[in-house]
Amino acid sequence: MRCSSVLQFRASSCYSGRIRNRVERYTKLGEVRPYKSKWEDERTMHKEKALVMRKNLSQVKNASAVSLTEKTLGLRFDEIGPRTPFTEEQLNKLYSQPNKRLLYNVLGTTGWQLQDSMVVKEDTLKFLRHGQPERAMLLARMAKENGASAMDSIMQFYLEANNVNKAFEIFTERKRMGIPLTDFTLTILFKGCSGVKGYDRGPGLTQKQGERLRSIFTNQFSKDEESVNVINANACLLALFNCPDSSLAFSFFDSYRDYNVKPDVKTLTIIFTALKNFNDKASAIQKADSLFSWVIGHPRIKIDPILAGSYICVYTLSKSPRVIARGMELLKRWFKICPVADVNKSVKYDDVLKFQNLKPNRKDEVATGISFAPLDKVSPIDGRRYTPSASVLEMAMLSYDSLKLSQETVSTFQLYSRYKVPVELRTLNMYLRALLRSGYEIGVPAAENVVFKAIDELNTNRMTPNSLTLASFSGHLQRYILDSRNVETEGINNEMFKLVKKYCDSMNKFKIDGLRLRLLDDVLGLANKIQGLSKAHLEFFVSYYCTTVFRYGVEYTLPYKSWILLDTKLLDIIRKLSEHQTNTSDPLFHAIHRLYNSTYANMRSFPSKRGGKVPEFSPLENSEGDEPLAGNGPPSGEQKAFNAKREAIEQYLRLKGGLPQHDQDL
């Protein structure tokens, strides 16, 4: 097409803008090219930018990552990923190199994922669970403002590991990077510092660290007053009480008004909880009384059971009987642990003073010189009392038990069923010990009812008895058996035997494998207290001994002295049984005598001053008549005596038809 024709066409024709642009391009440049509209050009440009962004936000190929790592660190790895072992120094070098895409390989993430704060936090927690806080911190740095929550998690991780200085470093770096504080950052820092444990359960923070915490709180208040609330202040107060000198915490509490923070019930609970651990009880009680008197008259603060209980704990956790008695008087006024008529009665502590005076080496801990606030100043104004919780009832039982007030301890335990409070094993042990000490009347309720009600309590609350529980049970049953000797009733001995047998059957249902031999010792002790046992009764106790030792002596051993006491009780029972066994042709007669002689010889084979444990008892695996050897050498005299006893036990069980099978019972 010639130019004159184009000009003629242009002058005489009406055509669209698309064609006009193409004609004008041909007129100017002399060429016709495929046309792209402005919208198409913009779309092409956006595609090119998206490809570049996608490339910058994705990981490099593994070969490139290996090459870059070797160039930066001088080390060569087969693969670069989140499991590649790097030290903290090496990670910092990789962070300083210009190609940030390499860090995506190291962290196992992408630039797109770093734009999602939830994904960043999940990956951070994953690194922390695998013990890689350095990688977690590197991930939070790359996420910048999207890593704010992740940095909170890292700071909490170091605080739980008692690394306060590292947590401070993260907090400072966060400020340097310009990452704003979240609503929970200060609370996490302060609460984490309050839980730091020091050496030997001492203060976890130094005084310098406490001062830094207070300066952090003050600086945050000066920057943004609305960002500081009573929750942050209480967390900071709790952390400051973890310092060696509590004056910093009390000074901070006095400045609540300067921070426009109004103390609440939680604030006061923190202070009373700290005061109960003070070594200077006189100062702690004085401060507690003064503060609680102020709280009672405060119109805005409403006292709850937790606050009242924390205040009373300042008294009850003391070692002084006088202070503990004062705490119980307060406890009766604030909680329903006694009838209304007994609220104003004073608590006596003369019994514990007599008990302490019996021990000349123990210091008399009667607190003299401690002044208490008047009771009406620290008692409820309206006289209303709270329903006790499990912690309050346990506090009452511990206090009464330490004051040797057995009747009050027993009465307090009865409140558990009244208020439907679950019973703890320690509480049950205190009740049994107090009931035994109180000298209750044998009869109704008898010791039998006490023991088996306690066993039902154990089953109901799914608790496993410990050694203190067994000692209490044995004490109650022993007292019951001894007192029954004065009762001339036909068949009383048979009833006592049934009682002990029922006790054995009940206790065997618990998983107390480590206490089986202790239970056996108690049962044999009870058997020796029963008079006039028949041959069948005595055979039961001997079989119970042999079966228990045969089953559980393999894994559990007793100290030498305990074995001596246990076997001494067994010999007494066998001696009584031999009096009933007159038929010398009966194989059981010889088995009983062999068991007696072997047990006695085994006891004599050990040196009297031996402090170790006896050899572990295991069932005889050799054929009858073969003597098992100790190791590869000949058996020692001690081992021979022990093997003889073991064979005697097995022979007796075989004759009684109670020998356990190796595959089924062991």
C-alpha positions in Angstrom: 0.0 0.0 0.0 1.4 3.3 -1.0 1.4 6.4 1.2 -0.8 8.4 -1.1 -3.5 5.7 -0.8 -3.2 5.8 2.9 -3.6 9.5 3.1 -6.6 9.3 0.7 -8.1 6.5 2.9 -7.5 8.6 6.0 -9.2 11.6 4.6 -12.2 9.9 3.1 -13.0 7.0 5.5 -14.4 6.7 9.1 -12.7 3.9 11.0 -12.4 2.8 14.6 -9.7 3.9 17.0 -7.8 0.6 16.8 -7.4 0.9 13.1 -6.6 4.6 13.3 -3.7 3.9 15.7 -2.3 1.2 13.4 -2.6 3.5 10.4 -0.9 6.3 12.3 1.9 4.0 13.3 2.4 2.9 9.7 2.5 6.6 8.6 5.1 7.5 11.2 7.3 4.3 11.2 6.4 2.7 7.9 5.5 -0.7 9.6 2.5 -2.6 10.7 2.9 -4.6 14.0 0.5 -6.6 16.0 -1.4 -4.2 18.2 -1.7 -4.4 22.0 -4.0 -2.1 23.9 -3.0 -0.2 27.0 -4.8 -2.7 29.2 -2.9 -5.6 27.6 0.4 -3.8 28.2 -0.5 -3.2 31.9 -1.4 -6.9 32.3 1.9 -8.0 30.7 3.7 -5.7 33.1 1.9 -7.1 36.1 2.7 -10.6 35.0 6.4 -9.8 34.8 6.3 -8.2 38.3 4.4 -11.2 39.7 7.0 -13.6 38.3 9.8 -11.5 39.8 8.0 -11.4 43.2 7.3 -15.1 43.1 10.9 -15.8 42.4 12.1 -13.5 45.3 9.6 -15.1 47.8 10.5 -18.7 47.0 13.4 -20.9 48.0 16.5 -21.3 45.9 17.3 -24.7 44.4 19.2 -27.0 46.6 22.3 -26.9 44.4 22.4 -23.1 44.6 21.7 -23.3 48.4 24.7 -25.6 48.9 26.9 -23.4 46.8 25.9 -20.2 48.7 26.3 -21.9 52.1 29.8 -23.1 51.1 30.7 -19.7 49.9 29.5 -18.0 53.1 30.5 -20.5 55.8 33.2 -22.5 54.1 31.3 -25.7 54.8 29.7 -28.0 52.4 26.4 -29.9 53.1 24.6 -32.4 50.9 21.3 -30.6 51.5 20.2 -27.3 53.0 16.9 -27.4 55.0 15.4 -26.9 58.5 17.2 -30.0 59.8 20.6 -29.0 58.6 22.8 -28.5 61.8 23.9 -24.9 62.1 25.2 -23.1 65.2 23.9 -19.7 66.3 27.0 -18.0 64.9 26.6 -19.7 61.6 22.9 -18.7 61.4 23.9 -15.1 62.1 26.4 -15.2 59.2 23.7 -16.6 56.9 21.4 -13.9 58.0 24.0 -11.2 57.1 24.6 -12.4 53.5 22.5 -10.6 50.8 20.6 -13.5 49.3 17.6 -13.8 51.7 16.2 -16.7 49.6 18.8 -18.9 51.1 17.3 -18.4 54.5 14.0 -19.7 53.2 15.8 -23.1 52.6 17.4 -23.0 56.1 14.1 -22.3 57.8 11.9 -24.4 55.5 9.6 -21.5 54.7 8.8 -19.0 52.0 8.2 -15.3 51.7 4.5 -15.9 51.3 4.3 -17.8 54.6 6.2 -15.0 56.4 3.3 -12.7 55.6 1.0 -14.7 57.7 1.5 -14.2 61.5 -0.3 -17.4 62.4 1.9 -19.5 60.1 5.0 -17.8 61.5 3.9 -18.6 65.1 3.2 -22.2 64.3 6.6 -22.7 62.7 8.2 -20.9 65.7 6.6 -23.2 68.2 7.7 -26.2 66.1 11.3 -25.0 66.3 11.0 -24.5 70.0 9.6 -28.0 70.6 12.6 -29.4 68.7 15.0 -27.3 70.9 16.0 -24.9 68.1 15.4 -21.4 69.6 18.1 -19.9 67.3 16.2 -20.9 64.2 12.9 -19.7 65.8 14.5 -16.3 66.5 15.8 -16.1 62.9 12.3 -16.8 61.6 10.8 -14.1 63.8 13.4 -11.6 62.6 12.6 -12.2 58.9 8.9 -11.9 59.6 9.4 -8.5 61.2 6.0 -7.1 62.3 4.3 -10.5 61.5 6.7 -12.1 64.0 5.5 -10.2 67.0 3.5 -13.1 68.5 6.4 -15.4 67.6 8.8 -13.3 69.6 6.5 -13.5 72.6 6.6 -17.3 72.4 10.4 -17.3 72.2 10.7 -15.0 75.2 8.4 -17.3 77.1 10.5 -20.3 76.1 13.7 -18.7 77.6 11.8 -17.7 80.8 10.6 -21.2 81.3 14.2 -22.3 80.9 15.2 -19.8 83.7 17.3 -17.7 81.2 16.1 -14.2 82.1 19.0 -12.4 80.4 18.2 -14.0 77.1 14.6 -13.0 77.4 15.7 -9.4 78.1 17.8 -9.5 74.9 14.8 -10.6 72.9 12.7 -7.8 74.4 15.4 -5.2 73.6 15.9 -6.5 70.0 12.2 -6.3 69.5 12.2 -2.6 70.4 15.3 -2.0 68.2 13.5 -3.6 65.2 10.5 -1.4 65.7 8.1 -4.3 66.4 5.2 -3.0 68.5 4.3 -4.6 71.8 1.3 -6.8 71.8 -1.4 -6.9 74.5 0.3 -9.9 76.1 4.0 -9.0 75.7 4.4 -7.3 79.1 2.3 -9.9 80.9 4.3 -12.7 79.4 7.6 -11.0 80.4 6.5 -10.2 84.0 4.7 -13.5 84.6 7.6 -15.5 83.2 10.0 -13.7 85.5 7.8 -14.5 88.5 8.0 -18.2 87.7 11.8 -18.3 87.4 13.3 -20.6 90.1 16.5 -19.8 91.9 19.1 -22.0 93.5 17.7 -24.2 96.3 14.2 -22.7 95.7 15.4 -19.2 96.5 14.6 -16.0 94.6 14.9 -16.5 90.9 15.7 -12.9 90.0 18.6 -10.6 91.0 17.9 -7.2 92.4 19.3 -5.7 89.2 16.9 -7.7 87.0 14.0 -6.6 89.2 15.0 -2.9 88.8 15.1 -3.5 85.0 11.6 -4.9 85.1 10.3 -1.9 86.9 12.0 0.4 84.5 10.4 -1.5 81.6 7.0 -0.9 83.2 7.7 2.8 83.8 8.9 3.4 80.2 5.9 1.7 78.7 3.6 3.9 80.9 5.4 7.0 79.8 5.0 6.1 76.1 1.4 5.0 76.2 -0.6 5.3 79.5 -3.5 3.4 78.1 -1.4 0.3 77.3 -0.7 -0.2 81.0 -3.5 -1.8 83.1 -3.9 -3.6 86.4 -3.1 -7.0 84.8 0.3 -5.9 83.7 0.9 -4.2 87.1 0.0 -7.3 89.0 2.2 -9.5 86.9 5.1 -7.0 87.5 4.4 -7.0 91.2 4.5 -10.8 91.3 7.8 -10.8 89.5 9.3 -8.2 91.8 8.5 -10.5 94.8 10.8 -13.0 93.2 13.8 -10.7 94.0 15.9 -11.1 97.2 14.8 -7.8 98.6 11.0 -7.4 98.8 11.3 -3.6 99.4 11.3 -3.1 95.6 7.9 -4.9 95.3 6.3 -2.9 98.1 7.7 0.3 96.7 6.2 -0.6 93.3 2.8 -1.3 95.0 2.9 2.1 96.7 3.3 3.7 93.3 0.2 2.2 91.8 -1.5 5.5 92.1 1.3 7.2 90.1 0.6 4.7 87.2 -3.2 5.3 87.4 -3.7 1.7 88.4 -6.2 0.7 91.0 -5.3 -2.4 93.0 -7.8 -5.2 92.9 -8.3 -8.5 94.8 -5.6 -10.2 92.7 -3.1 -7.5 93.8 -3.7 -8.1 97.5 -3.7 -11.9 97.0 -0.2 -11.6 95.5 1.0 -9.6 98.5 -0.4 -12.0 101.1 1.0 -15.0 99.2 4.4 -13.4 99.3 4.2 -12.5 103.0 3.5 -16.1 104.0 7.0 -17.1 102.8 8.8 -14.3 104.8 11.4 -15.5 107.3 10.7 -12.5 109.5 7.2 -13.5 110.7 6.8 -10.5 113.0 7.2 -8.1 110.1 5.1 -10.2 107.8 2.2 -10.5 110.3 2.3 -6.7 111.0 2.1 -5.9 107.3 -0.6 -8.5 106.6 -2.8 -7.1 109.5 -2.3 -3.5 108.4 -3.1 -4.3 104.8 -6.1 -6.5 105.5 -7.6 -3.9 107.9 -7.4 -1.4 105.1 -9.0 -3.9 102.7 -12.0 -4.5 105.0 -12.8 -0.8 105.1 -12.3 -0.2 101.4 -15.6 0.4 99.6 -14.4 -0.8 96.1 -12.5 -4.0 97.0 -14.8 -7.0 97.7 -13.1 -9.7 99.8 -13.5 -13.2 98.3 -12.6 -16.6 99.8 -9.3 -16.7 98.0 -8.2 -13.4 99.4 -9.3 -14.3 102.9 -7.5 -17.7 102.7 -4.3 -16.1 101.5 -4.3 -13.7 104.4 -4.9 -16.5 106.9 -2.0 -18.5 105.3 0.4 -15.9 106.7 -0.5 -17.3 110.1 -1.1 -21.0 109.5 2.2 -21.6 107.7 4.2 -20.4 110.7 6.2 -22.7 112.9 4.9 -21.0 116.1 2.0 -22.7 117.8 0.7 -19.3 119.1 0.7 -17.9 115.5 -1.0 -21.0 114.1 -3.7 -20.9 116.8 -4.3 -17.2 115.9 -4.7 -18.3 112.3 -7.3 -20.9 113.2 -9.3 -18.3 115.1 -9.4 -16.2 112.0 -10.2 -19.2 109.8 -13.2 -20.0 112.0 -14.5 -16.5 111.6 -14.2 -16.4 107.8 -15.1 -20.0 106.9 -17.8 -22.5 108.0 -15.4 -25.0 109.6 -17.1 -25.1 113.0 -20.5 -24.4 114.5 -21.5 -20.8 115.0 -21.3 -21.3 118.8 -17.6 -22.2 118.5 -16.6 -19.2 116.3 -15.4 -17.0 119.2 -13.8 -19.8 121.2 -10.0 -19.6 121.4 -7.8 -22.3 120.0 -5.6 -24.1 122.6 -2.1 -25.1 121.8 -0.9 -26.4 125.2 -0.6 -30.0 124.0 1.9 -29.1 121.3 3.9 -27.1 123.9 4.1 -30.2 126.1 5.1 -32.3 123.2 7.9 -29.9 122.3 9.2 -29.7 125.8 9.7 -33.5 125.8 12.4 -33.0 123.1 15.2 -31.0 124.6 17.0 -30.7 121.3 14.1 -29.0 119.7 13.8 -25.2 120.0 10.6 -23.9 121.6 9.0 -22.1 118.8 6.4 -20.1 120.8 6.3 -16.7 119.2 6.9 -14.0 121.8 7.0 -10.4 120.9 4.6 -10.7 117.9 1.7 -8.3 118.3 -1.6 -9.1 116.5 -4.3 -6.8 115.3 -7.6 -6.9 117.3 -9.8 -9.7 116.0 -12.7 -7.3 115.3 -10.4 -5.3 112.9 -9.7 -8.3 110.7 -13.0 -10.2 111.0 -16.0 -9.9 108.5 -18.1 -6.9 109.2 -21.4 -8.6 108.6 -20.4 -11.9 110.2 -21.0 -13.8 107.0 -18.8 -16.9 106.5 -17.7 -18.6 103.3 -18.2 -22.2 102.4 -14.7 -23.9 102.7 -13.0 -25.2 99.6 -10.6 -28.2 99.5 -7.6 -26.0 100.1 -9.2 -24.3 103.2 -10.2 -27.7 104.7 -6.7 -29.0 104.1 -5.3 -25.8 105.8 -7.5 -26.4 108.8 -6.5 -30.1 109.1 -2.8 -29.3 108.8 -3.0 -26.6 111.4 -5.0 -28.7 113.9 -2.6 -31.6 113.3 0.4 -29.5 113.9 -1.2 -28.3 117.2 -1.9 -31.9 118.2 -5.7 -31.2 118.4 -6.9 -34.6 117.3 -10.6 -34.1 118.0 -10.7 -30.9 115.9 -8.8 -32.7 113.1 -11.4 -35.5 113.0 -14.3 -33.0 113.1 -12.8 -31.1 110.2 -12.4 -34.3 108.1 -16.1 -34.9 108.5 -16.8 -31.7 106.6 -15.4 -33.2 103.4 -18.5 -35.3 102.9 -20.7 -32.5 104.1 -19.5 -30.0 101.5 -18.8 -32.8 98.9 -15.1 -32.0 98.6 -12.8 -34.6 97.2 -10.4 -36.2 99.7 -6.6 -36.2 99.1 -4.4 -39.0 100.3 -2.4 -36.7 102.6 -5.7 -35.5 104.2 -6.9 -39.1 104.7 -3.6 -40.0 106.4 -3.9 -37.0 108.8 -7.4 -38.1 109.7 -6.4 -41.7 110.4 -3.4 -40.5 112.5 -5.5 -38.0 114.4 -8.3 -40.6 115.0 -5.8 -43.1 116.4 -4.3 -40.4 118.6 -7.6 -39.2 119.9 -8.3 -42.5 121.7 -11.8 -43.2 120.3 -13.9 -45.8 122.0 -13.6 -49.3 120.7 -16.9 -50.7 119.7 -19.2 -48.5 117.6 -17.6 -47.2 115.5 -14.8 -49.8 115.9 -11.4 -49.7 114.3 -12.7 -52.2 111.8 -15.2 -49.6 110.5 -12.6 -46.9 110.5 -10.1 -48.9 108.4 -12.6 -50.3 105.8 -14.3 -46.9 105.5 -11.0 -45.4 104.7 -10.3 -48.2 102.2 -13.7 -47.4 100.5 -12.6 -43.8 100.4 -9.4 -44.8 98.6 -11.4 -46.8 96.1 -13.9 -44.0 95.6 -11.3 -41.4 94.9 -9.0 -43.8 93.0 -6.1 -43.3 95.4 -3.2 -45.7 96.1 -2.2 -46.0 99.7 1.3 -45.2 100.7 3.5 -46.2 103.7 1.8 -43.7 106.0 -1.6 -45.2 105.1 -0.4 -48.7 105.9 1.1 -47.6 109.2 -2.2 -46.0 110.2 -4.2 -49.0 109.2 -1.9 -51.3 111.1 -2.1 -49.0 114.2 -5.9 -49.0 114.2 -6.2 -52.8 113.7 -3.5 -53.5 116.3 -5.4 -51.3 118.9 -8.6 -53.1 118.1 -7.0 -56.5 118.5 -5.3 -55.6 121.8 -8.5 -54.1 123.2 -10.4 -57.2 122.2 -8.4 -59.4 124.6 -10.3 -57.8 127.4 -13.6 -58.9 125.8 -14.5 -62.4 126.9 -16.6 -63.4 123.9 -16.8 -66.8 122.3 -15.2 -66.9 118.9 -13.4 -63.5 119.4 -10.1 -64.9 118.1 -11.9 -66.2 115.0 -13.4 -62.8 114.4 -10.0 -61.2 114.7 -8.5 -63.6 112.2 -11.4 -62.8 109.7 -10.7 -59.1 110.2 -7.0 -59.5 109.3 -7.8 -61.7 106.4 -10.3 -59.2 105.1 -7.7 -56.5 105.4 -5.2 -58.6 103.4 -7.8 -59.2 100.7 -8.8 -55.5 100.5 -5.2 -54.3 100.3 -4.2 -56.8 97.7 -6.5 -55.1 95.2 -4.3 -52.0 95.2 -1.2 -51.7 93.1 1.2 -51.3 95.9 3.9 -53.7 94.7 6.6 -51.7 96.3 4.9 -51.9 99.7 3.9 -55.6 99.6 6.7 -56.6 102.0 5.7 -53.7 104.3 2.1 -54.9 104.2 3.4 -58.4 105.0 5.3 -57.1 108.0 2.2 -55.4 109.3 0.0 -58.5 108.8 2.5 -60.8 110.6 2.6 -58.2 113.5 -1.2 -58.3 113.8 -1.1 -62.1 113.7 1.2 -62.3 116.6 -1.1 -60.1 118.6 -4.1 -62.5 118.2 -4.2 -65.1 120.9 -5.4 -68.7 120.4 -5.1 -69.0 116.6 -6.0 -72.3 115.2 -3.8 -74.4 113.0 -5.7 -73.3 109.8 -5.2 -69.7 110.8 -1.5 -70.1 111.4 -1.1 -71.9 108.1 -2.8 -69.0 106.3 -0.2 -66.5 107.6 2.7 -68.8 106.8 1.3 -69.3 103.3 0.8 -65.5 103.0 4.4 -64.9 103.9 5.7 -67.5 101.4 3.5 -66.4 98.6 4.3 -62.7 99.0 8.1 -63.3 99.2 8.0 -65.7 96.3 6.0 -63.3 94.1 7.4 -59.9 95.0 10.8 -60.6 96.5 12.2 -60.9 93.0 11.9 -57.1 92.3 11.6 -55.6 95.8 14.0 -55.9 98.6 14.1 -54.5 102.2 17.0 -53.3 104.3 18.7 -55.9 106.4 17.2 -54.8 109.6 13.6 -54.9 108.2 14.2 -58.4 107.0 15.3 -59.4 110.5 12.1 -58.0 112.0 10.0 -59.6 109.4 11.5 -63.0 109.7 11.4 -62.8 113.5 7.6 -62.5 113.3 7.5 -65.4 110.9 9.5 -67.6 113.3 7.0 -66.8 116.1 4.1 -68.0 113.9 5.9 -71.1 112.7 6.8 -72.0 116.3 3.1 -71.8 117.2 2.2 -73.8 114.1 4.7 -76.6 115.0 2.9 -77.1 118.3 -0.3 -78.1 116.3 1.7 -80.3 113.9 2.1 -83.6 115.8 2.2 -86.1 112.9 5.9 -86.5 112.2 5.2 -88.7 109.1 3.3 -85.9 107.4 5.5 -84.2 104.7 4.1 -80.9 105.8 5.7 -81.4 109.3 9.1 -81.6 107.8 8.4 -78.7 105.4 7.5 -76.5 108.3 10.6 -77.4 110.3 12.8 -76.9 107.3 11.3 -73.5 106.7 11.9 -72.6 110.3 15.5 -73.8 110.4 16.4 -72.2 107.0 14.9 -68.9 107.9 16.8 -68.8 111.2 20.0 -69.9 109.5 19.5 -67.2 106.8 19.1 -64.6 109.6 22.3 -65.8 111.3 24.3 -65.7 108.1 24.3 -61.9 107.8 26.7 -59.8 109.9 24.9 -57.9 112.6 26.3 -54.6 111.5 25.6 -55.0 107.8 24.0 -52.0 106.4 23.2 -53.2 102.8 20.3 -55.1 101.4 19.8 -58.8 101.3 20.2 -60.6 98.0 17.2 -60.5 95.7 14.9 -63.4 96.0 14.0 -65.3 92.9 12.1 -68.6 92.3 14.1 -71.8 92.0 14.5 -72.6 88.4 16.8 -75.7 88.8 15.4 -79.2 89.2 14.6 -80.4 92.7 17.8 -81.4 94.5 20.1 -79.1 92.5 21.6 -76.3 94.5 21.7 -73.0 92.6 25.1 -71.3 92.6 25.9 -67.6 93.0 27.6 -66.6 89.8 30.3 -68.9 88.3 32.1 -69.6 91.6 31.1 -71.7 94.6 28.3 -70.3 96.7 29.2 -68.4 99.8 27.9 -69.2 103.3 25.5 -66.4 103.1 24.3 -67.5 99.6 23.9 -71.1 100.8 21.7 -70.1 103.6 19.6 -67.9 101.4 19.2 -70.7 98.8 18.2 -73.1 101.5 15.5 -70.8 102.7 14.3 -70.3 99.1 14.0 -74.1 98.6 12.1 -74.4 101.9 9.6 -71.8 100.8 9.1 -73.5 97.4 8.7 -77.0 99.1 6.1 -75.6 101.5 4.1 -73.9 98.7 4.2 -77.0 96.6 2.8 -79.1 99.5 0.1 -76.5 100.1 -0.8 -76.4 96.4 0.0 -72.7 96.1 3.2 -72.7 94.1 2.9 -70.0 91.4 3.6 -70.9 87.8 6.5 -69.1 86.2 4.7 -68.2 83.0 1.4 -67.1 84.6 2.3 -65.5 87.9 5.8 -64.2 87.6 
